[in-house]
Structures are given as C-alpha cells and as structure tokens.
Amino acid sequence: MKYRPAPELTTALLAIARDTRRMEVRVTPGAGRDEVKLVDGAVHVRVTAPPADGAANEAVIKLLAAALGRPKRDISLLRGDTARIKLIGIAAP
C-alpha cells in the first residue's frame, strides 16, 4: 500500500490525538480505495480490505500509521473490533 497523505491531514490527525493519545474513527470496509479524511472534525477511514478475519482492522491500523507518519507498532485498536466506530490508541513518541 502506497499512501501519502497531505501534510495538512497529518497535522490535523496529530492535533486530534494530542491530549489523550486516542482517536475515534469511523471505518468503511470493502471500499473502492484506501482513504483517510476529516468530515466535520470526525475521522473517516475507508479501506479496501473486507471485514473478515480482522483484515479491515489491520488495514485501518496500517493506513492510520501511514497517515500519522508513525510505525505500525505505535498504533493499536483499543475498542471496536467488530464495530464501525473504533477507538485507536497512539503510542507516545
């Protein structure tokens, strides 16, 4: 996956997670393309992976890591394993 977000998106995502090191995201699995965007201050993530066997969750973590400019090991799924709304944790730098 080659995903290069706009620098403004990375800055906005880091600002959302600055105080709590957490971010709530709305996920759409099985989308036509991988994408992270902000809609009215909420983070929306679209991934092409299907919602089976944790493939979509893995894709979300990978995509958010790329969007935040962080290694994948710094991003974790805290809540919402089978839900569309997920709580993502971001390790301190």
VMD Tcl script that builds the backbone (N, CA, C; Angstrom):
set m [mol new atoms 279]
animate dup $m
set s [atomselect $m all]
$s set {name element resname resid chain x y z} {
  {N N MET 1 A 0.854 -1.170 0.000}
  {CA C MET 1 A 0.000 0.000 0.000}
  {C C MET 1 A 0.898 1.230 0.000}
  {N N LYS 2 A 0.718 2.074 -0.984}
  {CA C LYS 2 A 1.437 3.328 -1.039}
  {C C LYS 2 A 0.437 4.436 -0.777}
  {N N TYR 3 A 0.459 4.948 0.425}
  {CA C TYR 3 A -0.459 6.008 0.804}
  {C C TYR 3 A 0.358 7.190 1.301}
  {N N ARG 4 A 0.187 8.303 0.661}
  {CA C ARG 4 A 0.889 9.515 1.066}
  {C C ARG 4 A -0.147 10.601 1.324}
  {N N PRO 5 A -0.429 10.842 2.593}
  {CA C PRO 5 A -1.438 11.850 2.913}
  {C C PRO 5 A -0.885 13.263 2.736}
  {N N ALA 6 A -1.779 14.195 2.621}
  {CA C ALA 6 A -1.388 15.602 2.587}
  {C C ALA 6 A -0.836 15.978 3.967}
  {N N PRO 7 A 0.175 16.814 4.022}
  {CA C PRO 7 A 0.740 17.219 5.319}
  {C C PRO 7 A -0.297 17.851 6.241}
  {N N GLU 8 A -1.284 18.526 5.665}
  {CA C GLU 8 A -2.332 19.146 6.488}
  {C C GLU 8 A -3.156 18.079 7.221}
  {N N LEU 9 A -3.386 16.949 6.559}
  {CA C LEU 9 A -4.138 15.866 7.178}
  {C C LEU 9 A -3.353 15.277 8.348}
  {N N THR 10 A -2.076 15.055 8.157}
  {CA C THR 10 A -1.239 14.517 9.231}
  {C C THR 10 A -1.252 15.460 10.428}
  {N N THR 11 A -1.115 16.742 10.190}
  {CA C THR 11 A -1.131 17.736 11.264}
  {C C THR 11 A -2.470 17.729 11.984}
  {N N ALA 12 A -3.557 17.657 11.237}
  {CA C ALA 12 A -4.901 17.651 11.840}
  {C C ALA 12 A -5.127 16.393 12.669}
  {N N LEU 13 A -4.691 15.237 12.179}
  {CA C LEU 13 A -4.853 13.989 12.924}
  {C C LEU 13 A -4.042 14.023 14.218}
  {N N LEU 14 A -2.825 14.513 14.153}
  {CA C LEU 14 A -1.996 14.612 15.359}
  {C C LEU 14 A -2.609 15.577 16.368}
  {N N ALA 15 A -3.236 16.636 15.894}
  {CA C ALA 15 A -3.897 17.581 16.787}
  {C C ALA 15 A -5.091 16.939 17.493}
  {N N ILE 16 A -5.821 16.089 16.781}
  {CA C ILE 16 A -6.973 15.410 17.385}
  {C C ILE 16 A -6.527 14.503 18.527}
  {N N ALA 17 A -5.413 13.821 18.345}
  {CA C ALA 17 A -4.946 12.842 19.338}
  {C C ALA 17 A -3.927 13.407 20.324}
  {N N ARG 18 A -3.652 14.679 20.271}
  {CA C ARG 18 A -2.584 15.269 21.065}
  {C C ARG 18 A -2.730 15.039 22.569}
  {N N ASP 19 A -3.864 15.361 23.143}
  {CA C ASP 19 A -4.020 15.303 24.597}
  {C C ASP 19 A -4.227 13.896 25.140}
  {N N THR 20 A -5.079 13.126 24.499}
  {CA C THR 20 A -5.452 11.818 25.041}
  {C C THR 20 A -4.683 10.660 24.428}
  {N N ARG 21 A -3.979 10.901 23.310}
  {CA C ARG 21 A -3.274 9.844 22.573}
  {C C ARG 21 A -4.265 8.808 22.042}
  {N N ARG 22 A -5.509 9.239 21.861}
  {CA C ARG 22 A -6.568 8.370 21.334}
  {C C ARG 22 A -7.324 9.100 20.242}
  {N N MET 23 A -7.940 8.319 19.371}
  {CA C MET 23 A -8.684 8.897 18.261}
  {C C MET 23 A -9.845 7.963 17.928}
  {N N GLU 24 A -11.030 8.535 17.800}
  {CA C GLU 24 A -12.192 7.755 17.390}
  {C C GLU 24 A -12.314 7.871 15.878}
  {N N VAL 25 A -12.461 6.724 15.220}
  {CA C VAL 25 A -12.555 6.724 13.757}
  {C C VAL 25 A -13.785 5.939 13.308}
  {N N ARG 26 A -14.340 6.370 12.199}
  {CA C ARG 26 A -15.452 5.646 11.567}
  {C C ARG 26 A -14.868 4.927 10.363}
  {N N VAL 27 A -15.080 3.621 10.306}
  {CA C VAL 27 A -14.443 2.787 9.286}
  {C C VAL 27 A -15.476 2.268 8.291}
  {N N THR 28 A -15.104 2.310 7.011}
  {CA C THR 28 A -15.896 1.719 5.940}
  {C C THR 28 A -15.032 0.660 5.270}
  {N N PRO 29 A -15.280 -0.621 5.574}
  {CA C PRO 29 A -14.506 -1.681 4.917}
  {C C PRO 29 A -15.061 -1.985 3.526}
  {N N GLY 30 A -14.263 -2.624 2.700}
  {CA C GLY 30 A -14.707 -3.007 1.363}
  {C C GLY 30 A -14.916 -1.825 0.433}
  {N N ALA 31 A -14.224 -0.732 0.690}
  {CA C ALA 31 A -14.373 0.469 -0.143}
  {C C ALA 31 A -13.607 0.306 -1.450}
  {N N GLY 32 A -13.802 1.241 -2.345}
  {CA C GLY 32 A -13.131 1.195 -3.636}
  {C C GLY 32 A -11.662 1.561 -3.564}
  {N N ARG 33 A -11.279 2.321 -2.517}
  {CA C ARG 33 A -9.876 2.709 -2.339}
  {C C ARG 33 A -9.616 3.019 -0.873}
  {N N ASP 34 A -8.347 3.003 -0.509}
  {CA C ASP 34 A -7.951 3.346 0.853}
  {C C ASP 34 A -7.885 4.856 0.979}
  {N N GLU 35 A -8.462 5.372 2.085}
  {CA C GLU 35 A -8.519 6.820 2.242}
  {C C GLU 35 A -8.755 7.189 3.703}
  {N N VAL 36 A -8.114 8.256 4.141}
  {CA C VAL 36 A -8.359 8.850 5.454}
  {C C VAL 36 A -8.776 10.290 5.190}
  {N N LYS 37 A -9.886 10.706 5.802}
  {CA C LYS 37 A -10.307 12.092 5.641}
  {C C LYS 37 A -11.024 12.567 6.889}
  {N N LEU 38 A -11.081 13.876 7.024}
  {CA C LEU 38 A -11.801 14.506 8.124}
  {C C LEU 38 A -13.112 15.055 7.584}
  {N N VAL 39 A -14.192 14.697 8.254}
  {CA C VAL 39 A -15.520 15.177 7.870}
  {C C VAL 39 A -16.143 15.802 9.106}
  {N N ASP 40 A -16.294 17.111 9.090}
  {CA C ASP 40 A -16.850 17.850 10.233}
  {C C ASP 40 A -16.114 17.530 11.525}
  {N N GLY 41 A -14.798 17.425 11.464}
  {CA C GLY 41 A -13.985 17.166 12.644}
  {C C GLY 41 A -13.891 15.710 13.051}
  {N N ALA 42 A -14.584 14.823 12.341}
  {CA C ALA 42 A -14.539 13.389 12.645}
  {C C ALA 42 A -13.633 12.691 11.626}
  {N N VAL 43 A -12.922 11.675 12.088}
  {CA C VAL 43 A -12.011 10.940 11.223}
  {C C VAL 43 A -12.772 9.794 10.559}
  {N N HIS 44 A -12.721 9.757 9.230}
  {CA C HIS 44 A -13.339 8.681 8.457}
  {C C HIS 44 A -12.237 7.938 7.720}
  {N N VAL 45 A -12.244 6.616 7.846}
  {CA C VAL 45 A -11.240 5.780 7.196}
  {C C VAL 45 A -11.967 4.790 6.296}
  {N N ARG 46 A -11.559 4.752 5.036}
  {CA C ARG 46 A -12.099 3.784 4.075}
  {C C ARG 46 A -10.966 2.847 3.692}
  {N N VAL 47 A -11.225 1.546 3.752}
  {CA C VAL 47 A -10.211 0.561 3.375}
  {C C VAL 47 A -10.808 -0.438 2.389}
  {N N THR 48 A -9.962 -0.947 1.503}
  {CA C THR 48 A -10.426 -1.911 0.515}
  {C C THR 48 A -10.561 -3.314 1.099}
  {N N ALA 49 A -9.936 -3.559 2.225}
  {CA C ALA 49 A -9.971 -4.891 2.843}
  {C C ALA 49 A -11.391 -5.236 3.287}
  {N N PRO 50 A -11.761 -6.513 3.182}
  {CA C PRO 50 A -13.100 -6.939 3.624}
  {C C PRO 50 A -13.153 -7.041 5.147}
  {N N PRO 51 A -14.356 -6.939 5.712}
  {CA C PRO 51 A -14.488 -7.022 7.169}
  {C C PRO 51 A -14.520 -8.471 7.659}
  {N N ALA 52 A -13.511 -9.241 7.307}
  {CA C ALA 52 A -13.461 -10.652 7.702}
  {C C ALA 52 A -12.077 -10.982 8.242}
  {N N ASP 53 A -12.044 -11.782 9.286}
  {CA C ASP 53 A -10.797 -12.269 9.876}
  {C C ASP 53 A -9.853 -11.147 10.288}
  {N N GLY 54 A -10.374 -9.992 10.640}
  {CA C GLY 54 A -9.547 -8.885 11.101}
  {C C GLY 54 A -8.779 -8.158 10.007}
  {N N ALA 55 A -9.061 -8.460 8.755}
  {CA C ALA 55 A -8.340 -7.839 7.645}
  {C C ALA 55 A -8.586 -6.333 7.594}
  {N N ALA 56 A -9.807 -5.910 7.812}
  {CA C ALA 56 A -10.116 -4.479 7.775}
  {C C ALA 56 A -9.440 -3.753 8.934}
  {N N ASN 57 A -9.442 -4.357 10.117}
  {CA C ASN 57 A -8.789 -3.725 11.269}
  {C C ASN 57 A -7.295 -3.556 11.014}
  {N N GLU 58 A -6.672 -4.562 10.456}
  {CA C GLU 58 A -5.250 -4.491 10.135}
  {C C GLU 58 A -4.982 -3.405 9.106}
  {N N ALA 59 A -5.859 -3.300 8.118}
  {CA C ALA 59 A -5.708 -2.271 7.087}
  {C C ALA 59 A -5.892 -0.872 7.673}
  {N N VAL 60 A -6.811 -0.721 8.612}
  {CA C VAL 60 A -7.039 0.573 9.260}
  {C C VAL 60 A -5.790 0.995 10.029}
  {N N ILE 61 A -5.216 0.076 10.771}
  {CA C ILE 61 A -4.010 0.383 11.544}
  {C C ILE 61 A -2.862 0.775 10.609}
  {N N LYS 62 A -2.710 0.032 9.545}
  {CA C LYS 62 A -1.645 0.310 8.577}
  {C C LYS 62 A -1.851 1.684 7.917}
  {N N LEU 63 A -3.079 1.982 7.547}
  {CA C LEU 63 A -3.388 3.243 6.885}
  {C C LEU 63 A -3.218 4.429 7.829}
  {N N LEU 64 A -3.679 4.290 9.066}
  {CA C LEU 64 A -3.524 5.379 10.028}
  {C C LEU 64 A -2.052 5.602 10.371}
  {N N ALA 65 A -1.284 4.529 10.452}
  {CA C ALA 65 A 0.153 4.674 10.712}
  {C C ALA 65 A 0.801 5.490 9.603}
  {N N ALA 66 A 0.441 5.207 8.369}
  {CA C ALA 66 A 0.982 5.966 7.234}
  {C C ALA 66 A 0.514 7.417 7.286}
  {N N ALA 67 A -0.744 7.640 7.624}
  {CA C ALA 67 A -1.287 8.994 7.678}
  {C C ALA 67 A -0.660 9.817 8.792}
  {N N LEU 68 A -0.295 9.157 9.895}
  {CA C LEU 68 A 0.307 9.857 11.030}
  {C C LEU 68 A 1.825 9.937 10.924}
  {N N GLY 69 A 2.388 9.223 9.951}
  {CA C GLY 69 A 3.837 9.206 9.816}
  {C C GLY 69 A 4.514 8.470 10.952}
  {N N ARG 70 A 3.860 7.441 11.457}
  {CA C ARG 70 A 4.365 6.663 12.591}
  {C C ARG 70 A 4.495 5.205 12.171}
  {N N PRO 71 A 5.326 4.423 12.872}
  {CA C PRO 71 A 5.388 2.993 12.567}
  {C C PRO 71 A 4.098 2.299 13.010}
  {N N LYS 72 A 3.801 1.217 12.356}
  {CA C LYS 72 A 2.562 0.474 12.633}
  {C C LYS 72 A 2.488 0.006 14.084}
  {N N ARG 73 A 3.630 -0.275 14.689}
  {CA C ARG 73 A 3.636 -0.765 16.077}
  {C C ARG 73 A 3.147 0.292 17.080}
  {N N ASP 74 A 3.134 1.579 16.688}
  {CA C ASP 74 A 2.682 2.658 17.570}
  {C C ASP 74 A 1.170 2.847 17.562}
  {N N ILE 75 A 0.473 2.168 16.674}
  {CA C ILE 75 A -0.982 2.315 16.540}
  {C C ILE 75 A -1.648 1.029 17.021}
  {N N SER 76 A -2.666 1.164 17.881}
  {CA C SER 76 A -3.345 -0.035 18.379}
  {C C SER 76 A -4.856 0.185 18.417}
  {N N LEU 77 A -5.574 -0.901 18.265}
  {CA C LEU 77 A -7.027 -0.882 18.325}
  {C C LEU 77 A -7.421 -1.107 19.782}
  {N N LEU 78 A -8.026 -0.100 20.405}
  {CA C LEU 78 A -8.400 -0.194 21.811}
  {C C LEU 78 A -9.818 -0.720 22.003}
  {N N ARG 79 A -10.713 -0.326 21.096}
  {CA C ARG 79 A -12.117 -0.730 21.231}
  {C C ARG 79 A -12.773 -0.718 19.866}
  {N N GLY 80 A -13.720 -1.624 19.654}
  {CA C GLY 80 A -14.499 -1.626 18.430}
  {C C GLY 80 A -14.033 -2.633 17.404}
  {N N ASP 81 A -13.566 -3.778 17.863}
  {CA C ASP 81 A -13.035 -4.804 16.964}
  {C C ASP 81 A -14.007 -5.157 15.841}
  {N N THR 82 A -15.296 -5.250 16.140}
  {CA C THR 82 A -16.288 -5.611 15.122}
  {C C THR 82 A -17.242 -4.468 14.796}
  {N N ALA 83 A -16.985 -3.280 15.344}
  {CA C ALA 83 A -17.867 -2.134 15.128}
  {C C ALA 83 A -17.308 -1.201 14.060}
  {N N ARG 84 A -18.159 -0.368 13.514}
  {CA C ARG 84 A -17.710 0.632 12.535}
  {C C ARG 84 A -16.962 1.778 13.212}
  {N N ILE 85 A -17.383 2.121 14.427}
  {CA C ILE 85 A -16.705 3.173 15.187}
  {C C ILE 85 A -15.662 2.494 16.061}
  {N N LYS 86 A -14.403 2.891 15.882}
  {CA C LYS 86 A -13.301 2.262 16.595}
  {C C LYS 86 A -12.537 3.311 17.383}
  {N N LEU 87 A -11.965 2.900 18.497}
  {CA C LEU 87 A -11.106 3.757 19.289}
  {C C LEU 87 A -9.675 3.284 19.058}
  {N N ILE 88 A -8.857 4.181 18.560}
  {CA C ILE 88 A -7.480 3.880 18.208}
  {C C ILE 88 A -6.558 4.558 19.218}
  {N N GLY 89 A -5.557 3.819 19.699}
  {CA C GLY 89 A -4.553 4.365 20.595}
  {C C GLY 89 A -3.274 4.639 19.833}
  {N N ILE 90 A -2.609 5.718 20.214}
  {CA C ILE 90 A -1.360 6.108 19.562}
  {C C ILE 90 A -0.303 6.233 20.644}
  {N N ALA 91 A 0.781 5.480 20.510}
  {CA C ALA 91 A 1.856 5.488 21.485}
  {C C ALA 91 A 2.559 6.844 21.469}
  {N N ALA 92 A 3.044 7.248 22.625}
  {CA C ALA 92 A 3.792 8.499 22.727}
  {C C ALA 92 A 5.111 8.382 21.966}
  {N N PRO 93 A 5.538 9.470 21.331}
  {CA C PRO 93 A 6.796 9.410 20.576}
  {C C PRO 93 A 8.013 9.242 21.468}
}
mol reanalyze $m
mol bondsrecalc $m
mol representation Tube
mol addrep $m
